Amino acid sequence: MAVRRVVPNIRSEAAQESREFYGLLGFEEVMNHGWIMTLASPSVPAAQINVMTSDKTAPVTPDMSIEVDDVDAVYAVVRESGAEIVHPLQDEEWGVRRFFVRDPSGRVVNVLSHR
């Protein structure tokens, strides 16, 4: 299993203002689904921030997203550990396979792979 990137998810009802603010720091919009917008550094594309109003298909909004190379393998390891699965493993219409797990501090982590 390998981690490809880690992205903080910032909950915001002011997406446009957030885009403008993070633009001051050098981020540019690279994806926008209305409820989630990804901002990235043009010089280091894996340096990203997600700005989201709420998660469209899950019961909670995750605090961070971790992209891995094999989400099914990670899911098996996490389930075996007894960690709390907050949202089951599933394929999403926008091209990712993901699940949510709660970390020991109570934060919700979106673990995903692109299909």
N, C-alpha and C positions, 0 to 999 in steps of 0.2 A: 504494500500500500504506500502511495506517495501523495503528499500534499502538493497541489499545484498553485493554490493561492488562498489567502485569507482576506475576507472583505468585511469591514464593519458595516452594519445596517443601521442607518440613522432614521428613526421614526420622525416624520415631519409632515405637517399639514401645509407647509410653506415651501413646496418643491422648487418653484421658480426662484424664490429668494435664496434657498439653499444652493441651487445651481450657480447663481450669481456670486454668492459668498465663496464657495469652493473654487469658482473660476478665478477669483483673486489669488488663490494659492496655486494656480496652474492646472486645475482639473478641467476636462472637457467632457460633455455628454457623449456617451457612446451607445447607450440603449435607453429607451423610454417606452414602457408599457402603460403609462398612465398612473398606475398604482405603485410602480417601482421604476426608478431611474438610476442608471449606473454612470458614474463619473470616473474618468481615468486620466492618468498622466500621459500625455502624448509621448514623452521620452521613455517612460517605464510603464507600458500598458498594463502590467499586472498590478500596479499600484492603483487600487480602486476604492471607491466609496459607493454604497447603495443608499439612496434616499427613498424611503417608502412611506406611504400613508398607512397601509396595513397589508398583510399578506392576503392575496386574492383567493387562495385555495386551502389555507390552513387555519386552524383555530386560534393561533397566536402569531405575533410578529417576532421573528427571530432577532437576536441581538447581533449575531454575526453569521457569515456564510463561509464554509470551508469547502473548497473544491478539491476533490480527490480523484485519483486515477481509476479507482474501482469502488464505487459506492456500495455495491452488493457485499463485497468483502468487509468493508468497514461496518456495515449494518449488522452482519453476522457477529463480528467481534463485540460490538456495542451491546447487542441483545444478550450475548453470552455473559457479559460483565454484570448484567442486572441493572444497568443505567435506565432511567426513565425515558422511554420513547414517547415524545409528545405528539408526533405526527408520523404515521406509518410510511414506509418506503413505497414510493409510487412514481410513475412517469407523469410529467407535466406537459401540457400542450405547447409550451414554448421551448421544448427541447432539452429539458433536464430530467434526471432521475434523482430523487432526493428523499430525505427523511429529516425529522427534527429530534434532537435529544437534549435533555436538560443536564447541564454540567453541575458539579458539586456546589457551586455558589448560587445556583438557581437560574443562571442565564440559559437561554434557549439557542441552540446551535443548529443551523441549517447545513446539513452535510449533503453534497451533491456531486454529480458527474454530468457532463454534457453528453448527450446521445449522438 
